[in-house]
Amino acid sequence: MNNRKLKFHIILLLASILIGLICELGYGKFQHDRYWNVTIYRVQLTQIEYVDSFFKLFKDKEMLKSTLNKNDFEDVFKPLSKKTPVWVYKDNDTVPFFTNEVKEFKIRDQSIKEIQLNNYKIVLGTYQGPNWISPPNGVFWDWIESPLRWFEDRFIIITVPFLTFALIFYLIILALALRTREKYLSDKVLISLELLKKERLGA
């Protein structure tokens, strides 16, 4: 492969990567928002309904009439850890008696459901999904800055579409370039044949 062809393929590869990044930026944003704002949000609401149903079912049971401590609430809400934020207030206090809130996560809804249990008020909310592009904590930028981790579980859902987009556009541009080159050579041959024909007729 001569230098001219090598440069062409390098430029083609860089252009395909750039187009692939732009496509993944838009496509990934759509998938990201759909996942966090639709799927995960619905899961959180379902979990809240389960908790509400659980306490309604056992509200009059002796086990819930006894004094509850922080460890009891911790055990009950352990399955919701990092999934659905919970705050438990005791005796109308403004400071939570118990919470499983993850401070690094943004809260979407502070109070979706409130459950009164004896002298405890249980408040359930929802988390907001992580940013897609906004630096410095955007998922897309984390992926861009960590190419060695592209095939880890966290980033594979971004890497595969990106590589697919880049490959598709590489092949499309290559096919167009070869088709243009073929037409150019074909036209050049036809012109040469036409000139040769005229020269022979003139002779």
Backbone hydrogen bonds, N-H to C=O, Kabsch-Sander energy under -0.5 kcal/mol:
donor,donor_aa,acceptor,acceptor_aa,energy
6,L,2,N,-2.2
7,K,3,N,-2.6
8,F,4,R,-2.0
9,H,5,K,-2.3
10,I,6,L,-2.2
11,I,7,K,-2.7
12,L,8,F,-2.6
13,L,9,H,-2.4
14,L,10,I,-2.6
15,A,11,I,-2.5
16,S,12,L,-2.2
17,I,13,L,-2.3
18,L,14,L,-2.4
19,I,15,A,-2.5
20,G,16,S,-2.6
21,L,17,I,-2.4
22,I,18,L,-2.1
23,C,19,I,-2.6
24,E,20,G,-2.5
25,L,21,L,-2.2
26,G,22,I,-1.7
27,Y,23,C,-3.2
28,G,24,E,-2.7
29,K,25,L,-1.2
30,F,26,G,-1.9
31,Q,27,Y,-2.5
32,H,28,G,-3.2
33,D,29,K,-2.6
34,R,30,F,-2.2
35,Y,31,Q,-2.4
36,W,32,H,-2.5
37,N,33,D,-2.8
38,V,34,R,-1.0
39,T,34,R,-1.8
40,I,35,Y,-3.1
41,Y,36,W,-0.6
42,R,38,V,-2.2
43,V,39,T,-2.0
44,Q,40,I,-2.4
45,L,41,Y,-2.2
46,T,42,R,-2.3
47,Q,43,V,-2.4
48,I,44,Q,-2.1
49,E,45,L,-2.0
50,Y,46,T,-2.1
51,V,47,Q,-2.3
52,D,48,I,-2.5
53,S,49,E,-2.6
54,F,50,Y,-2.5
55,F,51,V,-2.3
56,K,52,D,-2.0
57,L,53,S,-2.3
58,F,54,F,-1.9
61,K,58,F,-1.4
64,L,61,K,-1.3
65,K,61,K,-0.5
65,K,62,E,-1.2
66,S,62,E,-1.0
73,F,69,N,-1.6
74,E,70,K,-2.2
75,D,71,N,-2.3
76,V,72,D,-2.3
77,F,73,F,-2.5
78,K,75,D,-0.6
80,L,77,F,-1.2
81,S,78,K,-1.8
82,K,100,N,-0.5
83,K,80,L,-2.5
84,T,80,L,-2.3
87,W,123,V,-2.6
88,V,98,F,-3.2
89,Y,87,W,-0.5
89,Y,121,K,-2.9
91,D,119,N,-2.7
93,D,90,K,-1.7
97,F,88,V,-3.5
98,F,88,V,-1.6
100,N,86,V,-1.5
101,E,86,V,-0.5
103,K,101,E,-0.7
105,F,102,V,-1.8
108,R,126,T,-2.6
109,D,126,T,-1.1
112,I,124,L,-3.0
113,K,124,L,-1.7
115,I,122,I,-3.0
117,L,115,I,-0.6
117,L,120,Y,-3.4
120,Y,117,L,-2.6
121,K,89,Y,-2.9
122,I,115,I,-3.4
122,I,120,Y,-0.5
123,V,87,W,-3.3
123,V,121,K,-0.6
124,L,113,K,-2.8
125,G,85,P,-2.3
126,T,109,D,-1.9
128,Q,106,K,-3.3
138,G,134,S,-0.9
139,V,131,N,-2.5
140,F,132,W,-3.4
142,D,138,G,-2.3
143,W,139,V,-2.0
144,I,140,F,-2.4
145,E,141,W,-2.4
146,S,143,W,-1.1
149,R,146,S,-2.0
150,W,147,P,-1.2
152,E,149,R,-2.1
155,F,152,E,-0.7
156,I,152,E,-2.0
158,I,155,F,-1.8
159,T,155,F,-2.5
160,V,156,I,-2.3
162,F,158,I,-1.8
163,L,159,T,-2.7
164,T,160,V,-2.1
165,F,161,P,-2.9
166,A,162,F,-2.7
167,L,163,L,-2.5
168,I,164,T,-2.5
169,F,165,F,-2.5
170,Y,166,A,-2.1
171,L,167,L,-2.5
172,I,168,I,-2.4
173,I,169,F,-2.6
174,L,170,Y,-2.4
175,A,171,L,-2.6
176,L,172,I,-2.4
177,A,173,I,-2.6
178,L,174,L,-2.7
179,R,175,A,-2.5
180,T,176,L,-2.5
181,R,177,A,-2.5
182,E,178,L,-2.7
183,K,179,R,-2.3
184,Y,180,T,-2.4
185,L,181,R,-2.7
186,S,182,E,-2.5
187,D,183,K,-2.9
188,K,184,Y,-2.2
189,V,185,L,-2.5
190,L,186,S,-2.4
191,I,187,D,-2.3
192,S,188,K,-2.3
193,L,189,V,-2.7
194,E,190,L,-2.3
195,L,191,I,-2.5
196,L,192,S,-2.4
197,K,193,L,-2.4
198,K,194,E,-2.1
199,E,195,L,-2.4
200,R,196,L,-2.0
201,L,197,K,-2.2
202,G,198,K,-2.5
203,A,199,E,-1.7
